[in-house]
Amino acid sequence: MFLDPLSHRRAGRFSVLTAPLLLSVPVLAETTQLEQDTVVVTGRQLSADSEQRDSYAPGASTTATSLPLSIKETPQAVSVLTHQQIKDQGLNTSGDIMHRAPGVSMTRSDSNRFNYSARGYSISTYQFDGLMTPIQGYWNFGDTDWDSAIYDRIEVVRGATGLLTGAGDPSASVNFIRKKPLLESAASLSGDIGRWDKRRIVADVSTPFGESGRTAARFIAVRDQQDTHVDGMEHDKETYYGVINSQLTARTDVSLGIEYQHNQTDGAGAGFPMFYADGSLTDFDRSASNNTDWSRFFNETTRAFMDVNHYLDNGWRLRAAYSYDDGNYGLSYLFRGGFPDQETGEGMTAYFANYRGDRSRQDLHFTAEGPFELWGREHEAAFGWVRTQDDLDMRLASPVGAAPGIGGYFDGKGDPVLEPEWSAYGSVDDSKLVQTGAYGVTRLSLADPLHLVAGMRFSDWKLKQDYYGDHRSYSYSNELTPYAGLIYDFDDRFSSYVSYTEIFQTQNVRSANGSLLDPITGRNYEVGLKASLAEELDLNLAVFRSEQDGLGEAIPGETVNGRPDTQAYRATEGATVEGFEAELVGRLAPGWNLNASYTMASPKTAEGDRMNTTHPRQQAKLFTSYQFADDWRALRVGGGVRWQSDIYRNTRGPNGTTRVSQGSYSVVDLMARYEFTPDLSAQLNLNNLFDKEYYDQVGFYSQAWWGAPRNVRLSLSYDF
């Protein structure tokens, strides 16, 4: 049989998950019995993988510390969006999931690029199965818009996670956990149709090989096409994912996989202008955009990965994981700046650009983790070494000769503009970024109710860059990031914690002279309470504070010298953020799931002024679903609401710097699913029930973007 990664550990703590293959994530249980490689599980099973469970309740997580801890044992705020919640809400992309995650807010840069924030700061750290994947800040290869079909769940650890990521970013770290092969042969086919000519099909096949069942494979293919509420804009996405898991020996497992994604958007572009030339606000409808019929965006990403785990007799696990990414990027567009005349639509400026880019990224991670005895008590420790290399080559082509005239801009739709003849490509950003780090962390059982999680990491960061002909090198060596958390268990149901970590976060933003800002330094504090209110119902409360020096703040209306398309930033000292979070998640009763959260985060400058104003200070998110029983057991219904407080930006207007804003608003979603047979089901999702009008971007280069109007989607799924 397949062994769980930690089934060799001491009885009473770790167990085998009896459904999917878990080769890199532990499973916890109250009691276990190990007899001739067979594990019998009793009590509540907190399995990490969520695909085979119909609950919103989370399981184990290693995202915060690399130790296999339950959510209750982790001295930070951790949220998990399980497979069941993703399915109920009909979330097709990682962006959809992030937008629903507790404490995470979203704003867009343009039709394809998004920025996510938590606790008042942008999220820049992502992981795949625990492998750190830094995101290029300015050149975005669709790195934050993956298809959700290949992921089992998404874990969000809010607060600094510098122990594993090297950057003590006080926002959050997001870990995407891929789906694994199943123990038994299974296949499914699903299709979606919806508003704006939505068409989506997903095929999923999993099968074991051989009589022993020690090797299994899974393949997932996705095709997703749709128009949008913006005139002339169409999305087309293809995703393919394959993985093979094998138990080479009784104590060695290996996982090999590859994923490929190609995204293309025709009619790509920025938002619409917020001001007329006379300074009055525009009133374009929700189909408006600053695009052309020839503008296009594409990104193509291939990611190959390998994960090897070996289990020792003493309960320790050795892991070696490697990932290689290859990405291609393209963006051809016309950006119309300035402000149109209210009568003629004329008077805007034009910037034509044609970008092409290539990126390769390698991530290597070695870890060793397991139990040890000291002072007559049993403890746990983990040690690791990680290296990430990111190579980037961005090129730009410009119009040859005189650029085409752009005509007028009216009702958010430009007069037909011809695509120019493009020059040869010239390099604008050729860079190599290497990050390495070594860390150690331990969970000490100081007493039956008292545990200390403590660790530290040493990091090196080196960047060589030729940015628009400006050759620069940056390096930081032996940067120390300490981490400490104290957990007190009042009983089996309630625990409290305090945690502290230091912040060292490099920044990918530039001053007006073109140089990168120095890293952010600071401290992060957190106090929390975690409670298991029922067998699968958890309450999490947290109060936090972070202090930062050197944080980059956008300078309103100012761009980098010689780069009119690049926002300029300045370093600020004494920035703080204070806030509170509450989350209730899990199963309220048989068939009744809930995920409800409230977040308040108040980032301020040393002078007390609000920072990061394009993200809300307060958010509340709720989604619940109910599976009926007895004669109605084939029916599941659900619904939810997302509320956020106001956002604003001080941006350039015809009459100088002007504040533009979006007031607080809420959006309501509904769902219903009916199982005609155990294998055939249909699901209906209705989003933005009351057709709320709101901006999800304000003032970015003096433009805005409307949120999606009311839309409906019907899904049909069949399990073979």
Steps between C-alpha positions, in 0.01 A plus 500: 500500500604866475642639818428849620820707519494489877337164572833379639479750782398435855161341552228738607587793275533420130298272274434394143242670285305215349373679189748708294873447498676737734866513420596832647237604754432337837173377642412536864275285717423457867614137515675260265613140508788385279508128424696354210483823297126533568362804679160501666354845557247587766367831621497822302720478191647835406616401155673769304366414154142619469388352169339190650316692772186711466598739777633856521702398807878523447754231582874506563727769359876544452480840330599708804787307658580185294392297803191280449267686734125517524348846460447507878872430560622776265578833674370708210172565322448226239204473262429216261260502208419132457403315185135497609481877543677561170251268332194652668596855406595402146846657524684430173822697551749564776391863484139402573622302801725777630213748476293274731779418745462648849699818545610528136396789275548543126552788263590479134764675295338423165304227325740221601713608794385513860640605834403324823539644846472376858539691825552820307787387275543335161549123488819406317568148629338192350575131543415186305494192723723696736757612241548877513423681175579873502287707267647761265338821613494713187525236228210270580485178298148416611665369816192579706237356265531120494214261432354352818422156352843361589502608866361316800494805725664834568660586835544864603729579794454864596783687658873467446630160382867583459607166648412317177484779243802701609301821476322589821215657305225592752217445251459128428646194333275296271560129445331323206473126571471291185264208461652154540419170328228293667534145631224372272430566133276801451405738221273801464387737228341838566383786284388857572300755307418849615454867427731668249517176303684313775617152391710276720582129498711302749613138466655325801637143496682318782617139502739270689744276314581136569362255752694648790339842462830665586492731196215723389454783253259783442432723201283812485420704188309831489377724220332825605371767262278801554425854402476756780287792612759724330437563131738320268684302768518119483688246715628161384680266740647150471637306796653152514628322809654157547650340809636155588545390860691183584609320813845384393568316825324457830654829613557701183238682295546707187269735314565629147277746323458764236246773442447724201282808468437733209291813553407742226285811511394679184391857550721532809545840655487729797193659653312807383586865575344631820509869399392712209730782394294751701564305821154345533465127560415276207187286508581210268302179526642166613603394152756781478873443467812656356563214256519452123389208288863404424640527853589161645659337799634148532704300745619144466640315800642150531587378847670164568550375854642211699448412865686217679430398859687244708392387847748384762448248778512775761197679352694762306416596144754615241365696206654629177279708272581671172294711263584652163282767339525628146285796404429709191316828508358740245307825515414722204282797577418867472474691825308825469589736781377843584141616499247505213287795408148438627344582162750367244699240692822649362808626679648178640864398473618174343757243608546200267700205633575142403670296775640149482665319787657172602547379852648189656484420867652219706403417857690246711408405855657246739336431835534263792235490768398268779471435874767497769508451876640749750442554873284189501255649250448460127548795266521567125749676278549586134806620309517616142699659223336674205624662181300692241634639174291721275629604155307760304537654156243764404502666158310790350405595144374847411314638197706553186462852368197707591257324731139464382256767606283403795190699409253582774395317812129490573286283727811304589538374141766643274467562129667218306876529540735311273776285644834660415791334330734395777877541520740222594496408869754657731582391854343702782554271800761225507540373855609209714371464854642236737368441850638241742417424857560255782256466787428300811183483709390297799180439691592446863254342740587704809209353695185308414308821422792723392691486171766723348551527124829677429733525205723717289610536142811640333437637151702630207343706222681604181367682195685594183294713267525695177189717516450715189879512455567583865732230643457447873574231757343454841592248769420430864680223689447308824174673579358346818125449538401365844162348577340410833156395612365382835183286511302419814235226487224571750352160415443284194277767346649841583849642455659844494825619347739791468752526216780728387708519185725755339447644154750515217325553168664604175293726277447498126401865478717792388577852603466785254865454395438135405677320787327230703400605848694348788339203680230544759601421857286470809315277745172309508300414815189285531275372780224252433241255628402178323205284596355172377132566568392165358653201324547696176432860601782741583508857629815709449561847644815708453629847589813616319742787459792552264759776487690574181773732381583560135157404368443622144212741450378610157564866422172637358535600136875430481673242281856373472724738303487404133233236564153657479339156544676421831366632831759668726518421872664646809611331822303576815614456860294399800216333311272286718199279457269389776198282469269222603378182330223254578412183312240229558542207262387141470187292543220647712288185474483194274488635145538866605834670419605856579796730444452842659768759567553862596825693459604849604848620404608861537833583331630846587801719441707635787285814478180296540383523139333201339716287268419251222172679449400298193435202728221510762565537872212266582362188336233247587450180304245225549407195300287210614349191339253239617458142378144384568433159653265209437276547195668833415858379543570552128470879546763740632437875520724782612573867493729768627584865524824697462520846657786747503551853623596795282814532287653805334805630316649846461563512128583749229204691360458792259502740795785339694505217751146381565356236729281236336322237705269204522275491803428191704292237323387139518448228240268202547547160331276190491543136398300179468608148404285197426622141469283319248694180568809425712704573185309784329449845651420855392595824675376855454700801624354849503756772572427862595133421558395865539717621209704734719703762310847555644859573401761233568772742393509876556748760382771273357656738245182708545280216379250255652350157439146380564436183698308223323120543475253229596580173326388139507678174423368145461730201552438135418730230640517125447718254693594182315 
